[in-house]
Amino acid sequence: MTQSAIAGFTSGTWQIDPTHSNISFSVRHLVTKFRGSFTDFAATLTTGEDVLDSSVSADIKAASISTGNPDRDGHLRTPDFFDVENHPELTFRSTAVRYDGDDLVVTGDLTLRGVTKSVDFQVEVGGITTSPYGQTVLGIEADTTIKREEFGLEWNSALETGGVLLGSDVKIHIEAEFVLDQQ
């Protein structure tokens, strides 16, 4: 993929549209996966003349975690997991954008529970269009996998039959619409 392959690409500052975006995750639980999402977040995308000169920053309220189960959500907010009282936000700040073959990769610093690690998001640009309200809208999907223990999310429970309750890998999936700031 090249910049010219992104029809309508333009430089500028874009704000995430939270009503048309989703930040979700999945992690192994026993023999299946459970999923959750964050419902309170903000992000700014700054596109350069060249797509490789772009950057993104995101802030997510840790207490907005939602798995569809209030008891589990409450446990995830405790010091066993996100410790939202002491670490109210998760943040991402990009440090580089590059191509890996035809794929776009955004590298950046992810901070969770006060621990910052570099992660790579595989990014797919869904396109750029004009909304019915006259706004220029950019759609993306981004994926990465992190090891939760590397971010201090170490709680687990040994199983009588061997193994542990929770897997180590957490898959993060983002579907986002960004709206170009009108100048």
C-alpha positions in Angstrom: 0.0 0.0 0.0 1.2 3.5 -0.8 -0.2 6.9 0.1 -1.6 7.1 -3.4 -3.5 3.8 -2.7 -5.4 5.6 0.0 -8.0 7.5 -2.0 -8.8 10.9 -0.7 -5.8 11.0 1.7 -5.1 14.5 3.1 -3.0 16.0 5.8 -4.6 17.5 8.8 -5.9 16.8 12.4 -8.6 14.2 12.9 -10.6 13.5 16.1 -12.0 10.1 16.8 -15.8 9.8 16.7 -16.5 7.7 19.8 -20.1 7.0 18.8 -18.8 5.2 15.7 -15.7 3.6 17.1 -14.8 0.6 19.3 -11.8 -0.3 21.4 -12.1 -4.0 22.3 -10.0 -6.9 23.6 -10.1 -10.6 24.1 -8.2 -13.0 26.4 -8.4 -16.7 26.9 -10.5 -17.9 29.9 -10.3 -21.7 30.5 -11.1 -23.1 27.1 -12.6 -20.2 25.3 -12.1 -16.4 25.1 -14.0 -13.6 26.7 -14.3 -10.1 25.3 -14.6 -6.7 26.6 -14.3 -3.1 25.5 -13.7 0.4 26.8 -16.5 2.9 26.4 -14.8 6.2 27.3 -11.9 7.3 25.1 -10.5 10.1 23.0 -7.9 10.0 20.2 -6.3 12.5 17.8 -4.7 11.5 14.5 -2.4 13.9 12.8 -1.7 13.1 9.1 1.3 14.5 7.3 1.8 15.2 3.7 3.2 11.6 3.6 1.3 8.9 5.5 4.6 7.9 7.1 4.7 11.4 8.7 1.5 10.8 10.6 1.0 10.3 14.4 -1.8 9.2 16.8 -2.4 9.7 20.5 -5.2 8.1 22.5 -6.4 8.2 26.1 -8.7 5.6 27.5 -10.5 5.8 30.9 -9.7 2.4 32.5 -12.9 2.5 34.6 -14.9 2.4 31.4 -14.1 -1.3 30.9 -17.2 -3.3 30.0 -17.4 -7.0 29.6 -21.2 -7.4 29.9 -20.8 -8.7 33.5 -20.9 -6.1 36.3 -19.2 -8.4 38.8 -16.3 -9.1 36.4 -16.1 -5.5 35.4 -15.8 -4.6 39.1 -13.0 -7.1 39.6 -11.1 -5.8 36.5 -11.2 -2.3 38.1 -9.4 -3.5 41.3 -5.6 -3.7 41.9 -5.8 -7.4 40.7 -6.1 -6.0 37.2 -6.3 -2.3 36.0 -6.2 -0.7 39.5 -8.2 2.2 38.2 -7.9 4.2 41.4 -4.1 4.5 41.0 -4.0 4.2 37.1 -7.1 5.9 35.8 -6.0 6.0 32.1 -4.5 3.8 29.5 -2.5 5.8 26.9 -1.0 5.3 23.5 1.5 7.6 21.8 2.8 6.7 18.4 6.5 6.9 17.7 6.7 5.7 14.1 4.6 4.7 11.1 6.0 2.4 8.5 5.1 -0.1 5.7 5.7 -3.8 6.1 5.2 -5.0 2.6 1.7 -3.7 1.8 0.7 -3.4 5.4 0.8 -0.2 7.5 2.3 -0.6 10.9 2.0 2.0 13.7 4.5 1.6 16.5 4.0 3.4 19.8 4.2 3.5 23.5 1.3 1.8 25.3 1.0 2.7 29.0 -1.1 0.4 31.2 -0.9 0.4 35.0 2.0 2.9 34.9 4.0 0.5 32.7 5.0 1.7 29.2 6.0 -0.7 26.4 6.4 -0.3 22.7 3.8 -2.1 20.6 3.1 -2.5 16.9 -0.4 -2.1 15.6 -1.2 -3.6 12.2 -3.4 -1.0 10.6 -5.9 -1.4 7.7 -7.3 1.9 6.2 -11.0 1.3 5.4 -11.2 4.5 3.4 -11.9 8.2 3.4 -15.3 9.6 2.5 -17.7 12.5 3.1 -20.4 11.9 5.7 -24.0 13.0 5.1 -23.1 16.0 7.4 -20.3 17.2 5.1 -17.5 16.0 7.3 -14.4 14.2 5.9 -14.2 10.8 7.7 -11.4 8.3 7.8 -12.0 4.7 8.9 -9.3 2.4 10.2 -9.0 -1.0 11.9 -5.9 -1.7 14.1 -4.8 -4.9 15.8 -2.1 -5.9 18.2 -1.4 -8.6 20.9 0.2 -7.9 24.2 1.4 -10.1 27.1 -0.7 -8.9 30.0 1.9 -9.8 32.6 4.4 -7.3 31.0 2.0 -4.5 32.0 1.5 -5.7 35.6 -1.7 -7.6 35.0 -0.5 -10.7 36.7 -3.5 -12.0 38.6 -4.4 -15.6 37.7 -5.7 -18.7 39.4 -4.2 -22.2 39.1 -6.6 -24.9 38.0 -6.8 -28.3 39.8 -6.5 -30.0 36.5 -3.4 -28.1 35.6 -2.9 -24.8 33.8 -4.3 -21.5 34.8 -7.6 -19.7 34.5 -6.5 -16.8 32.2 -4.2 -16.7 29.2 -1.3 -14.4 28.8 -2.0 -13.0 25.3 -4.5 -10.1 25.1 -5.7 -9.3 21.6 -6.6 -5.6 21.1 -8.8 -4.6 18.3 -9.7 -1.1 17.3 -12.3 0.0 14.8 -12.3 3.8 14.5 -13.8 6.6 12.5 -11.9 9.8 12.6 -13.4 13.2 11.6 -11.1 15.8 9.9 -11.1 19.1 11.9 -12.7 21.7 9.7 -10.4 24.7 9.2 
